[in-house]
Amino acid sequence: MILANLNIFFGIEIKKINYDLINIPKKILDEAKKLLPNNSYVGFSITQGNSYRKKKWPIEKIIQLANKIKLRNKVPVFFVEKENYSLVDEIKNAVPNAIFPEHNSKISCPALVTALTTRLDKAISIDNGIMHMMGLTNIPLVVLFGPTNYKKFSPRNKNVLILDSNIIYKSNDISKIGVEEVLRNI
């Protein structure tokens, strides 16, 4: 939609170019494979970058979902900033086998997040920066929206499924989206 509008505005054809994972340096891809060496991982991106919009899904629901994912023989992988100690501790206590791969690496960059995402079977995210890095990999991705416009901010690929509280519940309260709804769509 945005690209179509830009085409009209500038009066030229702007072609969509999909990101090519071959652009990620081998060193970073190797690091991702070292951090997530197996299969059956499901990723979670749960923190928001800005605080002026409430787009946070409740931690209780995240923990419930992660534990239900474990029952399906999947390993929950969380993308949480290293400085967010209390959230990491809360998740580790409630989801004992959860992995926080970035916390075990000296490398810290968007390319590592994208490389780590290539190791996942699926991912769940709120509307945030990590969601965009995950969207580059074309893995199945469920994105939860509420106060922000999914048409404007969601990744544009066929493997992205949007759960928008505005559409489902006529509310911008993202917390209305249920655990079972997300689980059904993974």
N, C-alpha and C positions, 0 to 999 in steps of 0.2 A: 504494500500500500504506500509506504513512505517512498520507496524507490520509484513507483509509478508517478507519484506527485512530483518528485524531483525531475523525472523525465519531462513532464509537462512544463514545469517551472523553467528549466534551462533550455528546453526545446531540443534536447539531444537524447539519444538512447544510452542509458547507463546500465551496463550489464551487471547482474548479480554474480559475484565471484565467491564460490564456497572456499572456506579455509582448507588448505592442504596440510594435513598433519606431518607431511614430510619436511615441513619447515621447522619443526621442533628439533633442536640439536640432539644428536645421538646420546650425549652425556645425560641429558634430562630424561630422555626416554628410558635409558638404562637405570637411572635413579628411580623412576616410577616403577619399573619392573622389580627392582630390589625391594622397594617399599611395599608393593602389592604383588607378590610373586605367584599367587594362585589364581583361581577362578572363583566365581560365585560371590562377588562383592556387589553391594548396593550402596550407593553414595547418598549422603545427606548434606545439603547446604542450608543452614537454618538461621544464620545471623544476617541482619540487615546492615548495610553500610551507613545509611543516614538514619537519624532518629526522629525526623519531623513527620514521618508517616508511620502509622502502626501497621507494619506488614509482617509481624512476627507471629508464627504459628506456635501455640503453647507447648512448652517443653514437655509437659505431661503427655501430650499427643505424640510428640516426636519419640519419646521413650517407648510408649505403647507400640507404635509402628515399628520401631527398631527391634523390639522383642518379638513381634509377630513375624518380622522378616527372618529373624534367627530360627524360628520354628520351621521355616521353609528351607533350612540349610543354606542360608545366605549370611554373609558377614557384613554387618553395618560398618560403613566407612564414613567418618565425619570430617568435613572441611570447616574447621573452626580456628580462628586466629590463635596463635600461640599465647598471646597475652590474656586470653579469656579463661583464666585458670578455674574460676568457680564453675562456669558452665561445663568445662571439660571434666572436672571432678564429679559433678552431678551426673553427667552421662556415663562416665566410667563406673560409678557406683551402681547405677541402674541397669546398665547394659555392659556386663563384664568383658565380653569379647570384642567390644567396639574398637575400631582402629582409627587413629588420628595420624595419618601418614606424614603430613607436613611437619609434625612435631618431632619426627625421627630423621630429619634431613637438615643439612646445612644449607641446602639450596632453598631459596624462597623467591618465587616469581610466578607470574601468571602462566608461563609455559609449563611449569611443573604441575600446576593444578590441571591444566588441560591434558598433559601426559598421564597423570594419575587417573583422570576420568576415562581415558581409553582402556584402562584396566577393569572398569566397572561393567557389570551386566546391565544395570539400570541406575537411575538416580532420581531423587526427589529434592526439589528446591523451592524456596520462596523467590520472589523477584529481587535479585541482588546481582552483584558483579560476578560471583562464582557461577551463577546460572548461565551467564553469557559464555564463560569459558567452557562449561559443560556442554552447552549447545553447539560448540564448534566440532564436537566429536561425533555427532549424530547417533549417540546411544539413545535408547528409550529414556525419555526425561519427562517426569510429571512436575509441573510447575504450579504452585499455589499463588493465586492472585486475590486481592481484596481491594485495598485502597488505591492501587495503581491500575492503569489501563493496559490490559494484556495485549491489545492490538498495537499499542505503541512500543511496549517494552519486551515482549516475549521473543525468544529465538525463533527464527524462521526455518524450520526444517520439518520433514514429515514425521519424525520420531518424537516430537514434542506434543504432549497432551496438557492442555490447560484446564485447571479446576479453578473457576473464578466464583468467589462468594457472591459477587454482584449478579451473576447470571443464575446461579443455583438457588441463592437465598434472598436475592434482592437486597443485599446488605454489603457494605464494604468491610465488614468484620470478618477477616480471614479465619478467625478461630471457629467460625461456624462450620467450616469444612471438617468432616469427621474422619477418624482414623480408617474406618471400614471403606469409606469412599476412596481414599487414597490407595488403600490396599487392593481394592477391586481393579484399580486402573494401572497398577504396576505390572 
